[in-house]
Amino acid sequence: MNGRVLYKVTFLNAGKVYELYARRVSASSLWGFTEVADLVFDVNEGVVVDPTEERLRDEFAHTRVLHLPMQSVVRVEEVDRKGQLSIRDAGTGEKVVTPFPLPGKPR
């Protein structure tokens, strides 16, 4: 491990389960909220490898600190390395963002 703490934060948002990575997670100064800061995204120039990561990066592009209601936080894990980000439907657990359609497959 490189000595920097990394957290995987899973939370509910608008009927979806989001998974993000952050360097700081703590109790917020706002009562009843969890503070998530220093979000971690892969910085790839050019080709988009993961459309989910791009969507989350765009959604949280100008976010310095997330203040999540404690009830929406499902899990906070301290991890060794960053994995794939995801957005899932809270009811079914299926991924919301799908890869680009393949040629020959109907939409």
PEURHU-V523372 format. One line per field, one symbol per residue. ss: DSSP state (A for helix, B for strand, O for the rest). psi: psi as a letter, one per 30 degrees, with the letter a starting at -180 (. if undefined). burial: 1 if it has 16 or more other C-alpha atoms within 10 Angstrom, else 0. Layout:
# PEURHU-V523372
ss = ???
psi = ???
burial = ???
This chain:
# PEURHU-V523372
ss = OOOOOBBBBBBBBOOBBBBBBBBBBBBOOOOOBBBBBBBOOOOOOOOOOOAAAAAAAAAOOOOOBBBBBAAABBBBBBBOOOOOOBBBBOOOOOBOOOOOOOOOOOO
psi = kgfkkkkjkklkjhgljkjlklfkklklfkkglkkklhkkkkjkkckjejfeeeeeeeegegkekkjkkeffjekkkklelkakllklkeefgkkekllkkkkfkl.
burial = 00000111111100011111110010010000111110101000000001011101100000001111100010010000000011111100000000000000000
